[in-house]
Amino acid sequence: MNNHVTPFTHTITSGNFLAGFGAGAVVTLLATNPAVQQALFRAVAKTSHMIAAGFAEAKERFHDAQAEIQHEAAQEPEAS
């Protein structure tokens, strides 16, 4: 029978363990620190506001382009 046992020191220094430990530390910091939470929520709110403003600007430009096309179509002489 081949029972391969990984030494504890190898397991604790593996990349997966360290990545999980770091992720857990970040989640704990976010969940327990009010100042970090406020900064995170402010950043999310600012980002969502900027995205909404960008969509509004794009929508306005689209409607302007539509109006220009309709105006140009109305100005063209009808071919009969």
Secondary structure, DSSP 8 states (H G I E B T S, - for coil): -------HHHHHTSHHHHHHHHHHHHHHHHHH-HHHHHHHHHHHHHHHHHHHHHHHHHHHHHHHHHHHHHHHHHHS----
